[in-house]
Amino acid sequence: MSLSYRHVLAFALLLPLGYAQAQAPAAPEPAPLVQLPDFTRLVERTGPAVVNIEATIGGGEARDEEDAAAEGAPPMPEDMPEFFRRFFGQPGLPGRPGQGPRGGVSQGSGFIISADGYVLTNHHVVEGATDIVVRLNDRNELKAELVGSDPLSDVALLKVDGRGLPVLKIGDSRGLKAGQWVLAIGSPFGFEHSVTAGIVSGVGRRSLDPSQQYVPFIQTDVAINRGNSGGPLLNTRGEVVGINSQIFSNSGGYMGVSFAIPIEVAMNAVRQLRDTGKVVRGQLGVRIQDVDRERLAEFGLDRPVGAFVDSVENGSAAARAGIRPGDVITRFNGREIGRSAELPPMVGAMPPGSRASVTLMRDGKPLDLVVTLAALDTAAAPPAPSGQGAAPAPAAGNALGVVVEELDASARSALGLRAGEGVLVGRVAGLAARQAGLAPGDVILQVGRADIGSVADFEAAVKDLGSGDEVRLLVRNARSTGFVTFTLR
């Protein structure tokens, strides 16, 4: 085949250029504009101490996901938020993790905290387990003994027979700040030793699960799914700063909001579980909520901080110290309370019998008290009062739809009231009052800010109330003294 003059000339012109390019040294690659973190060394160092946990629940047989879904709890409405779903629960079903009627085998994560075989994980990973197996990074499987478990912090301590086991270093979560890098290692969906990374999104978060009010959760955007439960949350130094425990999800899967138990909370539980097999906590005996911004002047505050005391348990540590409903606790043991959710972890971290200082605002003035903490959930409620009405309760003649009766001396004594305090609720006909929780047998001590000591006092206090008015009653019953608030319809 012959080439035209034009083709030869074009080839000749291109040859020197291509030749020169081939001989010239390659240009260096440009430096990256952003230095992204590389976690490979961290994972290599910490990974061997992370374990997979297999717990046989209720003695049942192992089942696949299809069997688990068939035997699980009935599905809930599609539009119902599935808050704080546990990670290794049944696929697509709401509620706490667990098995159907026959039990089953559930998967979770954990990590070794001592060379002689102590392993830390979540309570809900091993709850109800009859047999627990820990699988190490080298695929070796060890039978584990449950040393103890604490549902309120969602922490469980296991023990396996071993020596010289790899151990994770315990860090300190108290210095964590939003924006810091963190890393999780676990077994999502059974994929062992999966690594995910993200940043701290917030600290001191409150759980929507009321049983976990004693845990100031670490919020992250680390990808967490079923099977990650109990695994470590690590800082960039390879130290454990938390235990991955919960997610916030409308679908049951990861949606960018994950929660971990601070390692200090977990290790406090570990020490008690190792020593006594159980965890005890201090208790004030109050029900609290955030401060209402609209009532700052009434409380004597210039910003909405502190914990508003909505009710006080009768005979509790708070009641003995003189804390009352309507008080705003602003400091506990010298530490400022920014939001009400900050108070329970502070109290729960102290053992029963501890003395603590409490600063509060009452009627716009500061007051300092000293409280001796009781043991959580040990305060016994006094017997219910037995009011002696002179006649059957008549129809309600007020907008509240509440019929009250005079209290006799024995009823007042049973509730620790003085003469001239309170009236007994005989009947609740009003829908709003019933829905707010007011019930026969309750004793009304105040309507708004007016003290009530007789039926006449009560009727005078409510006579001008009508539809649309907000009603705030101070009520005492057999267990506590607190506010009942509702809007008349």
HELIX and SHEET records of a PDB file:
HELIX    1   1 TYR A    5  GLN A   23  1                                  19    
HELIX    2   2 THR A   40  THR A   46  1                                   7    
HELIX    3   3 GLY A   47  ALA A   49  5                                   3    
HELIX    4   4 GLU A   65  GLU A   71  1                                   7    
HELIX    5   5 HIS A  123  VAL A  126  1                                   4    
HELIX    6   6 SER A  173  GLY A  175  5                                   3    
HELIX    7   7 PRO A  188  GLY A  190  5                                   3    
HELIX    8   8 PRO A  210  GLN A  212  5                                   3    
HELIX    9   9 ILE A  263  THR A  276  1                                  14    
HELIX   10  10 ARG A  293  ARG A  295  5                                   3    
HELIX   11  11 LEU A  296  PHE A  299  1                                   4    
HELIX   12  12 ALA A  317  ALA A  321  1                                   5    
HELIX   13  13 SER A  340  GLU A  342  5                                   3    
HELIX   14  14 LEU A  343  GLY A  348  1                                   6    
HELIX   15  15 ALA A  409  ALA A  414  1                                   6    
HELIX   16  16 LEU A  431  GLN A  435  1                                   5    
HELIX   17  17 VAL A  455  VAL A  462  1                                   8    
SHEET    1   A 7 VAL A  50  ILE A  57  0                                        
SHEET    2   A 7 GLY A 104  ILE A 112 -1                                        
SHEET    3   A 7 TYR A 118  THR A 121 -1                                        
SHEET    4   A 7 VAL A 155  LYS A 159 -1                                        
SHEET    5   A 7 GLU A 141  ASP A 150 -1                                        
SHEET    6   A 7 ALA A 129  ARG A 135 -1                                        
SHEET    7   A 7 VAL A  50  ILE A  57 -1                                        
SHEET    1   B 7 LYS A 169  ILE A 170  0                                        
SHEET    2   B 7 GLU A 239  ILE A 247  1                                        
SHEET    3   B 7 PRO A 232  LEU A 234 -1                                        
SHEET    4   B 7 TRP A 181  GLY A 186 -1                                        
SHEET    5   B 7 SER A 194  ARG A 205 -1                                        
SHEET    6   B 7 PHE A 217  THR A 220 -1                                        
SHEET    7   B 7 SER A 258  PRO A 262 -1                                        
SHEET    1   C 2 GLY A 282  GLN A 283  0                                        
SHEET    2   C 2 ALA A 374  ALA A 375 -1                                        
SHEET    1   D 4 VAL A 286  ASP A 290  0                                        
SHEET    2   D 4 ALA A 307  GLU A 313 -1                                        
SHEET    3   D 4 VAL A 328  PHE A 332 -1                                        
SHEET    4   D 4 ARG A 335  GLU A 336 -1                                        
SHEET    1   E 7 VAL A 286  ASP A 290  0                                        
SHEET    2   E 7 ALA A 307  GLU A 313 -1                                        
SHEET    3   E 7 SER A 480  THR A 487 -1                                        
SHEET    4   E 7 GLU A 470  ARG A 476 -1                                        
SHEET    5   E 7 VAL A 443  VAL A 447 -1                                        
SHEET    6   E 7 VAL A 423  VAL A 428 -1                                        
SHEET    7   E 7 VAL A 402  GLU A 405 -1                                        
SHEET    1   F 5 VAL A 286  ASP A 290  0                                        
SHEET    2   F 5 ALA A 307  GLU A 313 -1                                        
SHEET    3   F 5 VAL A 328  PHE A 332 -1                                        
SHEET    4   F 5 ARG A 355  ARG A 362 -1                                        
SHEET    5   F 5 LYS A 365  THR A 372 -1                                        
SHEET    1   G 6 VAL A 286  ASP A 290  0                                        
SHEET    2   G 6 ALA A 307  GLU A 313 -1                                        
SHEET    3   G 6 SER A 480  THR A 487 -1                                        
SHEET    4   G 6 GLU A 470  ARG A 476 -1                                        
SHEET    5   G 6 VAL A 443  VAL A 447 -1                                        
SHEET    6   G 6 ALA A 450  ASP A 451 -1                                        
END                                                                             
